[in-house]
Amino acid sequence: MDLDPRRLLVLLAVARTGGVLAAADELRLTPSAVSQQLTKLEHETGQALVVRTPKGSVLTPAGLAIAEAGEEIERALSVARARTQGGANVEGLVRVGGFTSFVRTVVVPRLPEWRNQYPQLQIRIVEDDFPALMRLLRQRQLDAVVVELDSTAAEQLPLSAGMIEEPLLDEPWKLVVPAGTLLSTGNVDLSRLPLPWLGVDSSAANSAVLGRLRESTGARMETVHQYQDTLTALALVAAGEGAAILPTLALTGVVEDGVEVLDVPGLGTRRIVLRRFDGRRRTSTPVDTVARLLRESAAAFDTRSAS
């Protein structure tokens, strides 16, 4: 199979932006040029890579595999660029807001590497909840924010004028219950759990999942307590106080005796995105560099090994 690596990067842009038009805008190509590159790539692979839907473009399993190869190429190009340029041409202060699990797992471990690549680039991290992050972004006290959304929620907050949203990562929600509570973990009926649900702040994406499940199952889904930190939720679950829905990233590197972490069909995924204002500049800015670094770090994270 002889593939043109440039077309892999086009497919990767479609995967990240969710559509041909958005990918064309990101790549500064015409939509027809993006479509032509996708068609040629499908001919080269002999497989359908993209399915067009009314809501955008979705990659097939074959398309996801090819897009992963595109991520490897993108990372290699990034390393080569950093080595040849030394990052000397990127300088400035970029203030990035984010929520705990993403900052702890995806951002902080890469900061030393980024500091070496771009010694003149200062990245400042602000950790806070969704309403506070969006307020700081609108007030221009932050340059970009990483936020979480329930990907299948019926309603999502619209973007402000001039704001753009870049997908970073989709990760599965997990059901966390006290160990030994369920007789069988193979076919869990979420409407008949013998436990109350732990409450979570209404601005958290977990809350949207509970609301969605309440509507789809018709169950009352009583909530007890209210937590903010994953460690608190795990401690409450281990104490037998209830069940919780937690994202994969939040469970990474966290060990708690007395709980079971389960994959349950119907829970859906948490969608992590980067929001920032787009100045429509033709030249790359420090914020563009940081956005790329965040995309690369998120792409390298394996959600399958995070439970």
C-alpha positions as CSV (number, residue, x, y, z in Angstrom):
1,M,0.0,0.0,0.0
2,D,1.7,3.2,-1.2
3,L,0.3,6.2,0.7
4,D,1.0,9.9,0.3
5,P,1.8,11.1,3.9
6,R,0.4,14.5,3.1
7,R,-3.1,12.9,2.6
8,L,-2.8,11.3,6.0
9,L,-2.5,14.8,7.6
10,V,-5.7,15.8,5.7
11,L,-7.5,12.9,7.1
12,L,-6.2,13.8,10.6
13,A,-7.5,17.3,10.2
14,V,-11.0,15.9,9.3
15,A,-10.9,13.7,12.4
16,R,-10.0,16.5,14.7
17,T,-12.4,19.1,13.3
18,G,-15.3,16.8,12.5
19,G,-15.9,17.9,8.9
20,V,-14.5,18.7,5.5
21,L,-15.3,22.5,5.7
22,A,-13.6,22.9,9.1
23,A,-10.6,20.9,8.0
24,A,-10.3,23.0,4.9
25,D,-10.3,26.1,7.1
26,E,-7.6,24.7,9.4
27,L,-5.4,23.5,6.5
28,R,-6.1,26.7,4.4
29,L,-7.3,24.6,1.5
30,T,-10.6,24.6,-0.4
31,P,-13.2,22.1,0.7
32,S,-13.0,20.5,-2.8
33,A,-9.3,20.0,-2.4
34,V,-9.8,18.3,1.0
35,S,-12.5,16.0,-0.5
36,Q,-10.2,15.2,-3.5
37,Q,-7.4,14.2,-1.1
38,L,-9.7,12.0,0.9
39,T,-11.0,10.3,-2.2
40,K,-7.5,9.6,-3.4
41,L,-6.5,8.3,0.0
42,E,-9.5,5.9,0.0
43,H,-8.4,4.7,-3.5
44,E,-4.8,4.2,-2.2
45,T,-6.0,2.2,0.8
46,G,-8.9,0.4,-0.9
47,Q,-11.2,1.2,2.0
48,A,-13.8,3.7,3.0
49,L,-12.2,6.0,5.5
50,V,-14.9,8.7,6.2
51,V,-18.7,8.5,6.5
52,R,-20.5,11.8,5.8
53,T,-23.4,12.5,8.2
54,P,-25.8,15.5,8.5
55,K,-23.7,16.5,11.6
56,G,-20.3,16.2,10.0
57,S,-17.8,13.5,9.0
58,V,-17.1,10.4,11.1
59,L,-14.1,8.2,10.6
60,T,-14.6,4.5,9.9
61,P,-12.4,1.9,11.9
62,A,-10.0,1.9,8.9
63,G,-10.0,5.7,8.9
64,L,-9.1,5.8,12.6
65,A,-6.2,3.5,12.0
66,I,-4.9,5.6,9.2
67,A,-5.4,8.8,11.2
68,E,-3.2,7.3,14.0
69,A,-0.5,7.0,11.4
70,G,-1.0,10.6,10.5
71,E,-0.6,11.5,14.2
72,E,2.8,9.8,14.2
73,I,3.9,11.7,11.1
74,E,2.7,15.0,12.7
75,R,4.7,14.3,15.9
76,A,7.8,13.4,13.9
77,L,7.5,16.6,11.9
78,S,7.0,18.6,15.2
79,V,10.2,17.1,16.7
80,A,12.2,17.7,13.5
81,R,10.9,21.3,13.4
82,A,11.8,21.9,17.0
83,R,15.3,20.4,16.5
84,T,16.1,22.5,13.5
85,Q,14.6,25.7,14.8
86,G,15.3,25.2,18.4
87,G,12.1,26.9,19.3
88,A,14.0,30.1,19.2
89,N,11.4,31.8,17.0
90,V,8.5,31.1,19.3
91,E,8.4,33.4,22.3
92,G,5.7,35.0,24.6
93,L,3.4,34.2,27.4
94,V,0.4,31.9,26.9
95,R,-2.1,31.4,29.7
96,V,-4.0,28.1,29.5
97,G,-7.0,27.2,31.7
98,G,-8.0,23.6,32.3
99,F,-9.7,21.1,34.6
100,T,-7.9,18.9,37.0
101,S,-7.7,15.5,35.3
102,F,-6.5,17.0,31.9
103,V,-4.0,19.3,33.5
104,R,-2.6,16.6,35.8
105,T,-2.5,13.8,33.2
106,V,-1.9,15.4,29.8
107,V,-0.3,18.8,30.4
108,V,1.9,18.8,33.5
109,P,4.0,15.7,32.5
110,R,4.9,17.4,29.2
111,L,5.9,20.8,30.6
112,P,9.6,20.1,31.0
113,E,9.8,18.8,27.4
114,W,8.0,21.9,26.0
115,R,10.3,24.1,28.0
116,N,13.3,22.6,26.4
117,Q,11.8,22.8,22.9
118,Y,10.7,26.4,23.3
119,P,12.9,28.2,25.9
120,Q,11.4,31.6,25.1
121,L,7.8,30.3,25.4
122,Q,6.2,30.7,28.8
123,I,3.1,28.5,29.5
124,R,1.1,29.4,32.6
125,I,-1.6,27.0,33.8
126,V,-4.8,28.0,35.6
127,E,-6.9,25.2,37.1
128,D,-10.6,25.9,37.6
129,D,-14.2,24.8,36.9
130,F,-16.0,25.3,33.6
131,P,-17.9,28.6,34.4
132,A,-14.8,30.3,35.8
133,L,-12.6,29.2,32.9
134,M,-15.1,30.5,30.3
135,R,-15.5,33.8,32.2
136,L,-11.7,34.3,32.3
137,L,-11.4,33.4,28.6
138,R,-14.1,35.9,27.6
139,Q,-12.4,38.6,29.8
140,R,-9.1,37.8,27.9
141,Q,-7.4,36.8,31.2
142,L,-6.8,33.4,29.6
143,D,-5.6,32.8,26.0
144,A,-7.1,29.3,25.7
145,V,-9.1,26.9,27.9
146,V,-9.5,23.2,27.9
147,V,-13.1,22.2,28.8
148,E,-15.1,19.0,29.1
149,L,-18.4,18.2,27.6
150,D,-20.7,15.1,27.6
151,S,-20.5,14.2,23.9
152,T,-24.0,12.9,23.7
153,A,-25.7,15.6,25.7
154,A,-28.7,17.2,24.0
155,E,-27.6,20.8,24.7
156,Q,-24.2,22.3,24.8
157,L,-23.3,25.9,25.5
158,P,-22.8,27.9,22.3
159,L,-19.5,29.6,21.5
160,S,-19.1,33.3,21.8
161,A,-18.5,35.4,18.7
162,G,-15.0,34.9,17.4
163,M,-14.4,31.9,19.5
164,I,-13.3,28.6,18.0
165,E,-13.3,25.0,19.4
166,E,-10.7,22.4,18.6
167,P,-11.3,18.7,19.6
168,L,-8.5,17.2,21.7
169,L,-9.8,13.9,23.0
170,D,-12.8,11.6,23.4
171,E,-12.6,9.2,26.3
172,P,-15.2,6.8,27.7
173,W,-17.1,7.4,30.9
174,K,-16.7,4.7,33.5
175,L,-19.2,3.4,36.1
176,V,-17.6,3.1,39.6
177,V,-19.3,1.0,42.2
178,P,-18.3,-0.5,45.6
179,A,-16.5,-3.8,45.1
180,G,-18.8,-6.8,45.3
181,T,-22.0,-4.7,45.0
182,L,-23.2,-6.2,41.7
183,L,-23.8,-9.9,41.3
184,S,-22.9,-9.6,37.6
185,T,-20.9,-6.9,35.9
186,G,-21.5,-8.2,32.4
187,N,-24.9,-6.6,31.7
188,V,-25.5,-3.7,34.0
189,D,-29.0,-2.1,34.1
190,L,-28.3,1.5,35.1
191,S,-31.9,2.1,36.0
192,R,-31.8,-0.7,38.6
193,L,-28.6,-0.1,40.4
194,P,-29.0,-1.1,44.1
195,L,-27.2,2.2,45.0
196,P,-27.9,5.9,45.0
197,W,-25.8,8.1,42.8
198,L,-23.2,10.5,44.1
199,G,-24.0,14.1,43.3
200,V,-21.7,16.3,41.4
201,D,-21.7,20.1,40.6
202,S,-24.1,21.0,37.8
203,S,-21.4,22.6,35.7
204,A,-19.4,19.3,35.5
205,A,-19.9,17.0,32.5
206,N,-20.7,14.1,34.8
207,S,-23.9,15.9,35.8
208,A,-25.0,16.0,32.1
209,V,-24.5,12.2,31.9
210,L,-26.7,11.7,35.0
211,G,-29.4,14.0,33.5
212,R,-29.2,12.1,30.2
213,L,-29.5,8.7,31.9
214,R,-32.4,10.0,34.0
215,E,-34.3,11.0,30.8
216,S,-33.5,7.8,28.8
217,T,-34.3,5.4,31.6
218,G,-37.2,7.2,33.3
219,A,-35.6,6.3,36.7
220,R,-35.6,8.7,39.6
221,M,-31.8,8.3,40.1
222,E,-31.6,9.7,43.6
223,T,-28.3,11.5,44.4
224,V,-26.6,11.7,47.7
225,H,-23.6,13.9,48.8
226,Q,-21.9,16.2,46.4
227,Y,-18.2,15.9,45.4
228,Q,-15.8,18.0,43.3
229,D,-12.6,15.9,43.4
230,T,-12.3,12.4,42.0
231,L,-10.5,11.1,45.1
232,T,-13.5,12.2,47.2
233,A,-15.9,10.3,44.8
234,L,-13.7,7.2,45.0
235,A,-13.6,7.4,48.8
236,L,-17.4,7.7,49.0
237,V,-17.8,4.8,46.6
238,A,-15.4,2.6,48.6
239,A,-17.4,3.5,51.8
240,G,-20.5,2.1,50.1
241,E,-22.2,5.4,49.9
242,G,-23.1,5.3,46.2
243,A,-22.1,4.9,42.6
244,A,-20.4,7.4,40.4
245,I,-19.7,8.1,36.8
246,L,-16.1,9.2,36.2
247,P,-14.0,9.9,33.2
248,T,-11.1,7.8,32.2
249,L,-8.5,10.5,32.6
250,A,-9.5,11.2,36.2
251,L,-8.8,7.5,37.1
252,T,-5.4,7.5,35.6
253,G,-2.8,6.7,38.2
254,V,-5.4,6.7,41.0
255,V,-5.7,3.4,42.9
256,E,-8.6,3.0,45.4
257,D,-9.3,-0.3,47.2
258,G,-12.9,-1.4,47.5
259,V,-14.1,-0.1,44.2
260,E,-14.8,-1.6,40.8
261,V,-14.4,0.4,37.6
262,L,-16.7,-0.9,34.8
263,D,-17.3,-0.2,31.1
264,V,-21.0,0.0,30.5
265,P,-22.7,0.5,27.1
266,G,-24.8,3.6,27.0
267,L,-22.6,5.8,29.2
268,G,-21.1,7.5,26.1
269,T,-17.9,9.6,26.1
270,R,-16.5,12.8,27.6
271,R,-15.4,15.2,24.8
272,I,-12.4,17.4,25.7
273,V,-12.0,20.5,23.6
274,L,-9.8,23.6,23.4
275,R,-11.6,26.9,23.2
276,R,-9.9,30.2,22.2
277,F,-10.5,33.3,20.2
278,D,-9.3,33.2,16.6
279,G,-7.6,36.3,15.4
280,R,-7.5,35.0,11.8
281,R,-3.8,35.7,11.6
282,R,-2.0,34.2,8.7
283,T,1.2,33.8,10.7
284,S,1.6,31.4,13.6
285,T,1.3,32.8,17.1
286,P,2.5,31.4,20.5
287,V,-1.1,30.3,21.2
288,D,-1.1,28.3,18.0
289,T,2.1,26.6,19.1
290,V,0.6,25.7,22.5
291,A,-2.7,24.5,20.9
292,R,-0.6,22.2,18.7
293,L,1.3,20.9,21.7
294,L,-1.9,20.2,23.6
295,R,-3.3,18.3,20.6
296,E,-0.2,16.2,20.3
297,S,-0.1,15.4,24.0
298,A,-3.8,14.4,24.0
299,A,-3.4,12.3,20.8
300,A,-0.6,10.4,22.5
301,F,-2.8,9.5,25.5
302,D,-4.2,5.9,25.4
303,T,-7.6,5.9,27.0
304,R,-7.7,2.1,26.8
305,S,-4.9,1.8,29.4
306,A,-6.2,4.4,31.7
307,S,-8.6,2.4,33.7
